[in-house]
């Protein structure tokens, strides 16, 4: 259960970071599909793919279906950490350019 909880927390962190990124563009998206579509429209195709991968691997496969082990979760959480840093940098850049 701890692994599933860790996976879900990683997924939620990615989801919240993407929401924050979209808000810097004035976009409100409620569903995961809307978030993926807006990322694509904003030309964040690679980020959209990584968002979808974390959704699949952490949220669906691990949290819901329990198809994960410790090595898998740790590897995915490393990817989450990188995504969060990347999104944070993008948001900071957008804010700098607005001023």
Buried (B, 14 or more C-beta within 10 A) or exposed (E): EEBBEBBBEBBBBBBEBBBEBBEBEEBEBEEBEEBBBBBEEBEBEEBBEBBBBBBEBBBEBBBEEEEBEEEBBEEBBEBBEEBBEBBEEBBEEEEEEEE
